[in-house]
Amino acid sequence: MSNRALAAAALVLNAFVFGLSWWPFRSLQNHGLHPLWATSLTLGMALVCLLALRPTAWRGLFKHPMLWCLMLASGLTNVCFNWAVTIGDVVRVVLLFYLMPAWVVLLAWPLLGERPSAASLLRLALALAGVVIILKTPSTSWPVPESLADWLALLGGLCFALTNILLRKSNRTPGDARMLAMFAGGTLMATGAALLGMNLGLVTTLPTIQSDWAALALLTGLAMLAANLALQYGAAHLNASTTSIIMLSEVVFASTSSVLLGSGELSPRTLAGGTLILLASLLAVVSLGKR
């Protein structure tokens, strides 16, 4: 297998793991583990494994201050997305989360100095139109989020866009240091949010460790570690446009699996809005290929 084919397979693996990540988080919730605790434990296990493989990776955090910002943005992304897919309709959550290209248009101007072009504004309009279609229901006067899952998905997509911008700004830092920042951010943010939620009575306490759900949490953490390693390899061997197209398959994996397992619904409104959001994403990919 050529390097390009292997890189493409690695990116598909990443999209597959994160596209199906909703299932273990829901299974862990059924064992009494709140999504915040599940995120803390799974990413914490991945963090321990990463440090075992790359024990000096933490030094990069002190040499490159930008990684602390990446830690915060990535941590919020994981907290919001994992919580949203656990409590909400998976298809709806994933589509709202993939409003990310629209957020990039808005964030790239102040953070990267990239003024939005007419084409990027068109993509922004398409994506926002898709969100309006998804959120506007017959029972609501305005297209606003109607649940905690909706808000988390939108905030997660915004943080994901910020994460991608920070990855671009820190592309000369060591890869293992960036991975460490992302896993550490998810672990620390989830743990902090869980403890705060417990004090406010919004999050259940961490249940007694049992072998069945502990094994699932460990396997989920290992799968996420493998998926991130695959992403690092794939993105390093393929251009940005090819990488982006392959990563969009995460939407397909998440939507198909959730519908088949009864955790998502493909209503006509969701399909129409989702089509516009994905069209905006594909147009963003095409624009990358022309640079």
C-alpha positions in Angstrom: 0.0 0.0 0.0 1.3 3.4 -1.0 1.9 6.2 1.6 -1.1 8.2 0.2 -3.4 5.2 0.4 -2.2 4.4 3.9 -2.7 8.0 4.9 -6.3 8.0 3.5 -7.0 4.8 5.4 -5.7 6.4 8.6 -8.1 9.4 8.1 -11.0 7.1 7.5 -10.1 5.3 10.7 -10.2 8.6 12.6 -13.5 9.6 11.1 -14.9 6.1 11.9 -13.8 6.2 15.5 -15.2 9.7 16.2 -18.3 9.1 14.1 -19.2 6.1 16.3 -18.0 7.7 19.6 -21.5 8.5 20.6 -22.3 4.8 21.2 -19.7 4.1 24.0 -20.6 7.4 25.7 -24.3 6.5 25.7 -23.4 3.0 27.0 -21.3 4.5 29.8 -24.2 6.8 30.7 -26.4 3.7 31.0 -24.0 2.5 33.6 -24.5 5.7 35.6 -21.5 7.6 34.2 -22.3 11.2 33.3 -20.9 12.3 29.9 -18.5 14.7 31.7 -17.1 11.9 33.9 -16.9 9.6 30.8 -15.0 12.2 28.9 -12.6 12.8 31.8 -11.9 9.1 32.2 -11.6 8.1 28.5 -9.3 11.0 27.6 -7.4 10.6 30.9 -6.6 7.0 30.0 -5.5 8.1 26.5 -3.4 10.8 28.1 -1.7 8.3 30.4 -1.0 6.0 27.4 0.4 8.9 25.4 2.8 9.9 28.2 3.9 6.3 28.5 4.8 6.4 24.7 6.1 9.9 24.7 7.3 10.7 28.2 9.0 14.0 27.2 6.0 15.4 25.3 5.0 17.6 28.3 8.1 19.7 27.8 6.6 21.2 24.7 3.8 22.9 26.7 6.4 25.1 28.4 8.3 25.9 25.2 5.2 26.8 23.2 2.6 28.9 25.1 0.2 28.7 22.2 -0.4 25.1 23.2 -2.2 26.2 26.4 -4.7 28.0 24.2 -5.0 24.8 22.1 -5.6 22.9 25.4 -8.5 25.1 26.3 -10.2 25.1 22.9 -9.7 21.4 22.4 -10.9 20.6 25.9 -14.1 22.6 25.4 -14.7 20.9 22.0 -14.5 17.4 23.6 -16.7 18.4 26.6 -19.4 19.9 24.4 -19.5 17.3 21.6 -19.4 14.2 23.9 -22.0 15.6 26.2 -24.2 16.6 23.2 -24.1 13.3 21.4 -24.9 11.5 24.6 -28.1 13.4 25.4 -29.3 14.6 22.0 -30.4 13.3 18.6 -27.0 12.3 17.1 -27.8 13.3 13.5 -28.9 16.8 14.6 -26.0 17.2 17.0 -23.4 16.2 14.4 -24.9 18.5 11.7 -25.0 21.5 14.1 -21.4 20.7 15.2 -20.3 20.7 11.6 -21.2 24.3 11.2 -17.5 24.6 12.0 -16.5 25.9 8.5 -18.8 28.9 9.1 -17.2 29.6 12.4 -13.8 29.4 10.7 -14.8 32.2 8.3 -15.6 34.5 11.3 -12.6 33.5 13.5 -9.9 33.5 10.8 -10.2 37.2 10.2 -9.3 38.4 13.8 -6.9 35.5 14.6 -5.2 34.8 11.2 -5.7 38.1 9.4 -7.6 36.3 6.6 -10.3 38.7 5.4 -13.5 36.9 4.3 -13.9 36.7 0.5 -17.2 36.7 -1.4 -17.0 32.9 -1.7 -16.4 32.4 2.0 -19.3 34.7 2.8 -21.5 32.6 0.5 -20.4 29.4 2.3 -21.2 31.2 5.6 -24.7 32.1 4.3 -25.3 28.5 3.1 -24.3 27.0 6.5 -26.4 29.5 8.5 -29.4 28.8 6.2 -28.9 25.1 7.0 -28.9 25.8 10.7 -32.1 27.9 10.4 -33.9 25.1 8.6 -32.8 22.5 11.3 -33.7 24.7 14.3 -37.0 26.2 13.0 -39.8 23.9 14.0 -43.5 24.5 13.5 -43.8 25.1 17.3 -41.2 27.8 17.5 -41.4 31.4 16.3 -37.6 31.8 15.9 -34.9 29.3 14.8 -33.2 29.1 18.2 -31.7 26.0 19.9 -34.4 24.1 21.7 -32.3 21.9 24.0 -29.0 21.7 25.9 -27.8 19.3 23.2 -28.3 22.0 20.5 -26.4 24.6 22.5 -23.6 22.2 23.2 -23.3 21.2 19.6 -23.1 24.8 18.4 -20.6 25.8 21.1 -18.6 22.6 20.3 -18.5 23.5 16.6 -17.2 27.0 17.5 -14.5 25.5 19.7 -13.6 23.0 17.1 -13.1 25.8 14.6 -10.9 27.6 17.1 -9.0 24.4 17.7 -8.3 24.0 13.9 -7.1 27.6 13.7 -4.8 27.2 16.7 -3.4 23.9 15.1 -2.6 26.0 12.0 -0.9 28.7 14.2 1.1 26.0 16.1 2.0 23.8 13.1 5.7 24.0 13.9 5.4 22.7 17.4 6.1 18.9 18.0 3.2 16.7 17.1 3.3 14.8 20.4 3.1 18.1 22.3 0.0 19.1 20.4 -1.6 15.7 21.1 -0.7 16.0 24.7 -2.3 19.5 24.9 -5.5 18.2 23.3 -5.9 15.1 25.5 -4.9 17.1 28.6 -7.3 19.8 27.8 -10.2 17.4 27.4 -9.3 15.6 30.6 -8.9 18.8 32.7 -11.9 20.6 31.3 -14.2 17.6 31.7 -13.1 17.0 35.2 -13.4 20.6 36.2 -16.9 20.9 34.6 -18.0 17.6 36.3 -16.8 18.8 39.7 -18.6 22.2 39.3 -21.7 20.4 38.0 -21.7 18.1 41.1 -21.5 21.1 43.4 -24.5 22.7 41.6 -26.4 19.4 41.7 -26.4 19.2 37.9 -24.0 16.2 37.5 -24.2 12.9 39.3 -21.3 11.7 41.4 -18.7 9.4 39.9 -20.0 5.8 40.4 -18.0 3.0 42.0 -15.6 1.6 39.4 -16.9 -1.7 37.9 -15.1 -3.9 35.5 -17.7 -3.8 32.7 -17.8 0.0 32.2 -14.2 0.5 33.2 -13.1 -1.8 30.4 -15.4 0.1 27.9 -13.9 3.4 29.1 -10.3 2.1 28.6 -11.1 0.7 25.1 -12.7 4.0 24.2 -9.7 6.0 25.3 -7.3 3.7 23.4 -9.5 4.1 20.3 -9.3 7.9 20.6 -5.6 7.7 21.0 -5.3 5.5 17.9 -7.6 7.9 16.0 -5.6 10.9 16.8 -2.3 9.2 15.9 -4.0 8.2 12.6 -5.1 11.9 12.0 -1.5 13.1 12.7 -0.2 10.6 10.1 -2.9 11.1 7.5 -2.8 14.9 7.6 1.0 14.9 7.3 0.9 12.9 4.0 -2.1 14.4 2.2 -3.0 17.9 1.2 -5.5 19.9 3.3 -8.4 19.6 0.8 -8.1 15.8 0.5 -7.9 15.6 4.3 -11.0 17.7 4.7 -13.1 15.6 2.2 -12.2 12.4 4.0 -12.9 13.8 7.4 -16.4 14.7 6.3 -17.1 11.0 6.3 -17.5 11.3 10.1 -20.9 12.8 9.4 -21.8 9.7 7.4 -20.6 7.3 10.0 -22.3 9.1 12.8 -25.6 9.6 11.0 -25.9 6.1 9.6 -25.0 4.3 12.8 -27.3 6.4 14.9 -30.3 6.0 12.6 -29.7 2.2 12.4 -29.4 2.0 16.2 -32.4 4.3 16.9 -30.5 7.2 18.3 -30.9 9.6 15.4 -33.7 10.7 13.1 -33.4 11.8 9.4 -36.4 14.1 9.2 -37.0 16.0 5.9 -36.1 19.3 7.8 -32.9 17.8 9.1 -32.0 16.4 5.7 -32.5 19.8 4.0 -30.6 21.8 6.6 -27.9 19.2 6.7 -27.4 19.2 3.0 -26.8 23.0 3.1 -24.3 22.7 5.9 -22.4 19.9 4.2 -22.5 21.8 0.9 -20.9 24.7 2.7 -18.2 22.3 4.0 -17.6 20.8 0.6 -17.2 24.3 -1.0 -14.7 25.1 1.7 -12.8 22.0 0.7 -12.9 22.9 -3.0 -11.5 26.4 -2.2 -8.6 24.7 -0.3 -7.8 22.7 -3.4 -7.5 25.8 -5.6 -4.9 27.5 -3.4 
